Amino acid sequence: MKYVPNMSAQIAAQSCDLLLDPQSGFFSDVQLDDKGIQAVMDLRSKLGDNGQKLTDASKYVDKRFWQKAMQP
């Protein structure tokens, strides 16, 4: 509600319930989706200034940070 001043407490509570729902809300592992990464690389290849085709996701995505964050 701090960042959405016109939101009522009821709507904020409903939004939180939806976003945090264990079945349909945000994923708890917050892992990057390989298809999504590829889609971004394809768009950057197509629309980028230098016309370079991006093919190696490991140059741009470092999953070590995710792995460290997921450690108990």
Secondary structure as UniProt FT lines:
FT   TURN            5..6
FT   HELIX           9..19
FT   TURN            22..24
FT   TURN            28..29
FT   HELIX           34..47
FT   HELIX           57..59
FT   HELIX           64..69
//
